[in-house]
Amino acid sequence: MKQLTRKKWKDPGIVMVIILSLVSLFVWVWWPTDTFIGGISLAGWAMFVCFFIWLVLTVAYVIWMEKIEKEEIE
């Protein structure tokens, strides 16, 4: 099995999986079942806010990958 090199740790896919895992872990560890704001559980609000986090991460990933592919071509 190959070891992960410094370059591998900077791979956009690995970075994004780590970030997504940390955000998901935060939501699952902190799952407020009895706290409601506006009639909606805080877990529901957290999932709603996470949608925008996923959107930003997806755009960042696409831009990052395009930049890497452009550098490889040149």
N, CA, C and O atoms as a GROMACS GRO file, in nm:
protein
  296
    1MET      N    1   0.084  -0.118   0.000
    1MET     CA    2   0.000   0.000   0.000
    1MET      C    3   0.089   0.125   0.000
    1MET      O    4   0.185   0.134   0.078
    2LYS      N    5   0.058   0.216  -0.086
    2LYS     CA    6   0.137   0.338  -0.095
    2LYS      C    7   0.106   0.432   0.021
    2LYS      O    8  -0.008   0.441   0.067
    3GLN      N    9   0.209   0.501   0.065
    3GLN     CA   10   0.188   0.600   0.171
    3GLN      C   11   0.136   0.729   0.109
    3GLN      O   12   0.167   0.762  -0.006
    4LEU      N   13   0.057   0.801   0.187
    4LEU     CA   14   0.010   0.930   0.140
    4LEU      C   15   0.123   1.031   0.150
    4LEU      O   16   0.178   1.055   0.258
    5THR      N   17   0.156   1.090   0.039
    5THR     CA   18   0.261   1.190   0.038
    5THR      C   19   0.200   1.328   0.065
    5THR      O   20   0.078   1.344   0.071
    6ARG      N   21   0.286   1.424   0.080
    6ARG     CA   22   0.240   1.561   0.104
    6ARG      C   23   0.151   1.608  -0.011
    6ARG      O   24   0.052   1.679   0.011
    7LYS      N   25   0.186   1.568  -0.133
    7LYS     CA   26   0.106   1.607  -0.249
    7LYS      C   27  -0.034   1.546  -0.241
    7LYS      O   28  -0.132   1.611  -0.275
    8LYS      N   29  -0.042   1.421  -0.196
    8LYS     CA   30  -0.173   1.356  -0.184
    8LYS      C   31  -0.261   1.429  -0.084
    8LYS      O   32  -0.382   1.441  -0.106
    9TRP      N   33  -0.204   1.477   0.026
    9TRP     CA   34  -0.282   1.547   0.127
    9TRP      C   35  -0.335   1.680   0.073
    9TRP      O   36  -0.430   1.735   0.128
   10LYS      N   37  -0.274   1.732  -0.033
   10LYS     CA   38  -0.320   1.857  -0.093
   10LYS      C   39  -0.416   1.832  -0.209
   10LYS      O   40  -0.461   1.926  -0.275
   11ASP      N   41  -0.447   1.705  -0.235
   11ASP     CA   42  -0.541   1.670  -0.341
   11ASP      C   43  -0.679   1.725  -0.305
   11ASP      O   44  -0.726   1.704  -0.194
   12PRO      N   45  -0.745   1.795  -0.398
   12PRO     CA   46  -0.875   1.855  -0.367
   12PRO      C   47  -0.978   1.755  -0.317
   12PRO      O   48  -1.057   1.788  -0.228
   13GLY      N   49  -0.979   1.635  -0.372
   13GLY     CA   50  -1.077   1.535  -0.330
   13GLY      C   51  -1.060   1.496  -0.185
   13GLY      O   52  -1.158   1.486  -0.111
   14ILE      N   53  -0.936   1.474  -0.143
   14ILE     CA   54  -0.910   1.435  -0.004
   14ILE      C   55  -0.944   1.550   0.090
   14ILE      O   56  -1.002   1.529   0.196
   15VAL      N   57  -0.907   1.672   0.053
   15VAL     CA   58  -0.936   1.788   0.136
   15VAL      C   59  -1.087   1.806   0.152
   15VAL      O   60  -1.136   1.831   0.262
   16MET      N   61  -1.160   1.793   0.042
   16MET     CA   62  -1.305   1.812   0.048
   16MET      C   63  -1.373   1.702   0.131
   16MET      O   64  -1.466   1.730   0.206
   17VAL      N   65  -1.326   1.578   0.118
   17VAL     CA   66  -1.384   1.469   0.198
   17VAL      C   67  -1.360   1.494   0.347
   17VAL      O   68  -1.448   1.470   0.429
   18ILE      N   69  -1.242   1.542   0.382
   18ILE     CA   70  -1.212   1.573   0.522
   18ILE      C   71  -1.302   1.684   0.573
   18ILE      O   72  -1.357   1.674   0.683
   19ILE      N   73  -1.319   1.790   0.495
   19ILE     CA   74  -1.405   1.902   0.536
   19ILE      C   75  -1.550   1.856   0.550
   19ILE      O   76  -1.616   1.888   0.649
   20LEU      N   77  -1.600   1.783   0.451
   20LEU     CA   78  -1.738   1.734   0.457
   20LEU      C   79  -1.759   1.641   0.576
   20LEU      O   80  -1.863   1.645   0.641
   21SER      N   81  -1.659   1.558   0.603
   21SER     CA   82  -1.669   1.466   0.717
   21SER      C   83  -1.673   1.542   0.849
   21SER      O   84  -1.749   1.506   0.938
   22LEU      N   85  -1.592   1.645   0.862
   22LEU     CA   86  -1.590   1.724   0.985
   22LEU      C   87  -1.723   1.796   1.008
   22LEU      O   88  -1.774   1.799   1.120
   23VAL      N   89  -1.779   1.854   0.902
   23VAL     CA   90  -1.908   1.922   0.916
   23VAL      C   91  -2.017   1.821   0.952
   23VAL      O   92  -2.100   1.847   1.039
   24SER      N   93  -2.017   1.706   0.885
   24SER     CA   94  -2.116   1.602   0.915
   24SER      C   95  -2.100   1.551   1.057
   24SER      O   96  -2.199   1.529   1.128
   25LEU      N   97  -1.977   1.532   1.100
   25LEU     CA   98  -1.951   1.486   1.235
   25LEU      C   99  -2.004   1.587   1.337
   25LEU      O  100  -2.062   1.548   1.438
   26PHE      N  101  -1.984   1.715   1.310
   26PHE     CA  102  -2.034   1.819   1.398
   26PHE      C  103  -2.186   1.811   1.413
   26PHE      O  104  -2.238   1.820   1.524
   27VAL      N  105  -2.256   1.794   1.300
   27VAL     CA  106  -2.402   1.788   1.305
   27VAL      C  107  -2.448   1.663   1.379
   27VAL      O  108  -2.543   1.670   1.458
   28TRP      N  109  -2.383   1.548   1.355
   28TRP     CA  110  -2.427   1.424   1.420
   28TRP      C  111  -2.391   1.420   1.568
   28TRP      O  112  -2.466   1.364   1.648
   29VAL      N  113  -2.277   1.476   1.605
   29VAL     CA  114  -2.239   1.478   1.747
   29VAL      C  115  -2.328   1.574   1.824
   29VAL      O  116  -2.374   1.544   1.934
   30TRP      N  117  -2.352   1.689   1.766
   30TRP     CA  118  -2.434   1.791   1.830
   30TRP      C  119  -2.572   1.786   1.764
   30TRP      O  120  -2.599   1.864   1.673
   31TRP      N  121  -2.656   1.697   1.809
   31TRP     CA  122  -2.788   1.679   1.750
   31TRP      C  123  -2.893   1.723   1.852
   31TRP      O  124  -2.943   1.641   1.929
   32PRO      N  125  -2.926   1.852   1.851
   32PRO     CA  126  -3.022   1.903   1.951
   32PRO      C  127  -3.164   1.858   1.919
   32PRO      O  128  -3.222   1.900   1.818
   33THR      N  129  -3.219   1.775   2.003
   33THR     CA  130  -3.353   1.722   1.975
   33THR      C  131  -3.463   1.804   2.041
   33THR      O  132  -3.578   1.801   1.996
   34ASP      N  133  -3.430   1.876   2.146
   34ASP     CA  134  -3.535   1.948   2.217
   34ASP      C  135  -3.527   2.099   2.199
   34ASP      O  136  -3.606   2.173   2.259
   35THR      N  137  -3.436   2.146   2.119
   35THR     CA  138  -3.421   2.290   2.100
   35THR      C  139  -3.484   2.329   1.967
   35THR      O  140  -3.447   2.277   1.862
   36PHE      N  141  -3.578   2.421   1.972
   36PHE     CA  142  -3.650   2.464   1.852
   36PHE      C  143  -3.641   2.614   1.835
   36PHE      O  144  -3.649   2.689   1.932
   37ILE      N  145  -3.623   2.658   1.712
   37ILE     CA  146  -3.628   2.800   1.678
   37ILE      C  147  -3.725   2.814   1.562
   37ILE      O  148  -3.707   2.750   1.458
   38GLY      N  149  -3.826   2.894   1.579
   38GLY     CA  150  -3.926   2.910   1.474
   38GLY      C  151  -4.002   2.781   1.446
   38GLY      O  152  -4.048   2.761   1.333
   39GLY      N  153  -4.015   2.695   1.544
   39GLY     CA  154  -4.087   2.570   1.526
   39GLY      C  155  -4.008   2.461   1.457
   39GLY      O  156  -4.061   2.353   1.429
   40ILE      N  157  -3.881   2.488   1.428
   40ILE     CA  158  -3.796   2.390   1.360
   40ILE      C  159  -3.678   2.357   1.451
   40ILE      O  160  -3.618   2.446   1.512
   41SER      N  161  -3.647   2.229   1.461
   41SER     CA  162  -3.534   2.184   1.543
   41SER      C  163  -3.405   2.248   1.496
   41SER      O  164  -3.388   2.277   1.377
   42LEU      N  165  -3.313   2.270   1.590
   42LEU     CA  166  -3.183   2.326   1.552
   42LEU      C  167  -3.109   2.232   1.456
   42LEU      O  168  -3.029   2.278   1.374
   43ALA      N  169  -3.135   2.103   1.466
   43ALA     CA  170  -3.073   2.009   1.372
   43ALA      C  171  -3.123   2.037   1.231
   43ALA      O  172  -3.046   2.029   1.135
   44GLY      N  173  -3.249   2.069   1.217
   44GLY     CA  174  -3.304   2.105   1.086
   44GLY      C  175  -3.242   2.231   1.032
   44GLY      O  176  -3.209   2.240   0.914
   45TRP      N  177  -3.226   2.331   1.120
   45TRP     CA  178  -3.160   2.455   1.078
   45TRP      C  179  -3.015   2.429   1.037
   45TRP      O  180  -2.966   2.485   0.940
   46ALA      N  181  -2.947   2.341   1.114
   46ALA     CA  182  -2.808   2.309   1.081
   46ALA      C  183  -2.799   2.242   0.945
   46ALA      O  184  -2.709   2.273   0.866
   47MET      N  185  -2.891   2.152   0.916
   47MET     CA  186  -2.890   2.086   0.785
   47MET      C  187  -2.919   2.186   0.674
   47MET      O  188  -2.862   2.176   0.565
   48PHE      N  189  -3.008   2.282   0.699
   48PHE     CA  190  -3.038   2.385   0.600
   48PHE      C  191  -2.915   2.471   0.572
   48PHE      O  192  -2.883   2.498   0.456
   49VAL      N  193  -2.846   2.512   0.677
   49VAL     CA  194  -2.725   2.594   0.661
   49VAL      C  195  -2.616   2.513   0.591
   49VAL      O  196  -2.539   2.566   0.511
   50CYS      N  197  -2.609   2.384   0.622
   50CYS     CA  198  -2.507   2.298   0.559
   50CYS      C  199  -2.525   2.289   0.408
   50CYS      O  200  -2.428   2.268   0.336
   51PHE      N  201  -2.648   2.304   0.360
   51PHE     CA  202  -2.670   2.305   0.215
   51PHE      C  203  -2.583   2.411   0.150
   51PHE      O  204  -2.521   2.386   0.047
   52PHE      N  205  -2.578   2.529   0.209
   52PHE     CA  206  -2.499   2.638   0.152
   52PHE      C  207  -2.350   2.612   0.167
   52PHE      O  208  -2.270   2.651   0.082
   53ILE      N  209  -2.312   2.545   0.276
   53ILE     CA  210  -2.171   2.506   0.292
   53ILE      C  211  -2.133   2.408   0.182
   53ILE      O  212  -2.027   2.423   0.122
   54TRP      N  213  -2.218   2.308   0.155
   54TRP     CA  214  -2.190   2.211   0.048
   54TRP      C  215  -2.179   2.282  -0.087
   54TRP      O  216  -2.094   2.248  -0.168
   55LEU      N  217  -2.266   2.380  -0.110
   55LEU     CA  218  -2.264   2.454  -0.235
   55LEU      C  219  -2.132   2.528  -0.253
   55LEU      O  220  -2.072   2.522  -0.360
   56VAL      N  221  -2.089   2.596  -0.150
   56VAL     CA  222  -1.961   2.669  -0.157
   56VAL      C  223  -1.844   2.572  -0.176
   56VAL      O  224  -1.754   2.598  -0.255
   57LEU      N  225  -1.846   2.459  -0.103
   57LEU     CA  226  -1.740   2.360  -0.118
   57LEU      C  227  -1.737   2.300  -0.258
   57LEU      O  228  -1.630   2.274  -0.312
   58THR      N  229  -1.854   2.279  -0.316
   58THR     CA  230  -1.860   2.224  -0.452
   58THR      C  231  -1.802   2.322  -0.553
   58THR      O  232  -1.725   2.282  -0.640
   59VAL      N  233  -1.838   2.447  -0.541
   59VAL     CA  234  -1.783   2.549  -0.632
   59VAL      C  235  -1.632   2.560  -0.613
   59VAL      O  236  -1.558   2.567  -0.711
   60ALA      N  237  -1.586   2.560  -0.489
   60ALA     CA  238  -1.442   2.568  -0.463
   60ALA      C  239  -1.370   2.446  -0.522
   60ALA      O  240  -1.262   2.460  -0.579
   61TYR      N  241  -1.430   2.328  -0.508
   61TYR     CA  242  -1.370   2.206  -0.562
   61TYR      C  243  -1.357   2.213  -0.713
   61TYR      O  244  -1.252   2.179  -0.768
   62VAL      N  245  -1.462   2.257  -0.780
   62VAL     CA  246  -1.460   2.266  -0.927
   62VAL      C  247  -1.354   2.365  -0.972
   62VAL      O  248  -1.277   2.336  -1.064
   63ILE      N  249  -1.348   2.481  -0.910
   63ILE     CA  250  -1.248   2.581  -0.947
   63ILE      C  251  -1.107   2.528  -0.921
   63ILE      O  252  -1.017   2.547  -1.003
   64TRP      N  253  -1.088   2.463  -0.807
   64TRP     CA  254  -0.958   2.407  -0.770
   64TRP      C  255  -0.914   2.301  -0.872
   64TRP      O  256  -0.799   2.302  -0.916
   65MET      N  257  -1.006   2.211  -0.909
   65MET     CA  258  -0.972   2.106  -1.005
   65MET      C  259  -0.942   2.164  -1.142
   65MET      O  260  -0.850   2.117  -1.210
   66GLU      N  261  -1.017   2.265  -1.184
   66GLU     CA  262  -0.991   2.329  -1.314
   66GLU      C  263  -0.853   2.392  -1.314
   66GLU      O  264  -0.782   2.385  -1.414
   67LYS      N  265  -0.814   2.453  -1.202
   67LYS     CA  266  -0.683   2.516  -1.192
   67LYS      C  267  -0.574   2.409  -1.201
   67LYS      O  268  -0.474   2.429  -1.270
   68ILE      N  269  -0.591   2.297  -1.133
   68ILE     CA  270  -0.490   2.189  -1.137
   68ILE      C  271  -0.480   2.131  -1.278
   68ILE      O  272  -0.370   2.109  -1.328
   69GLU      N  273  -0.594   2.107  -1.343
   69GLU     CA  274  -0.592   2.053  -1.479
   69GLU      C  275  -0.527   2.150  -1.576
   69GLU      O  276  -0.455   2.108  -1.668
   70LYS      N  277  -0.551   2.279  -1.558
   70LYS     CA  278  -0.492   2.381  -1.646
   70LYS      C  279  -0.340   2.382  -1.628
   70LYS      O  280  -0.266   2.395  -1.725
   71GLU      N  281  -0.293   2.369  -1.502
   71GLU     CA  282  -0.150   2.366  -1.476
   71GLU      C  283  -0.084   2.243  -1.536
   71GLU      O  284   0.030   2.250  -1.582
   72GLU      N  285  -0.154   2.128  -1.537
   72GLU     CA  286  -0.099   2.006  -1.592
   72GLU      C  287  -0.085   2.014  -1.744
   72GLU      O  288   0.007   1.956  -1.802
   73ILE      N  289  -0.179   2.086  -1.808
   73ILE     CA  290  -0.175   2.099  -1.953
   73ILE      C  291  -0.059   2.188  -1.995
   73ILE      O  292   0.006   2.162  -2.097
   74GLU      N  293  -0.034   2.292  -1.920
   74GLU     CA  294   0.072   2.388  -1.957
   74GLU      C  295   0.207   2.338  -1.927
   74GLU      O  296   0.306   2.408  -1.952
   0.00000   0.00000   0.00000
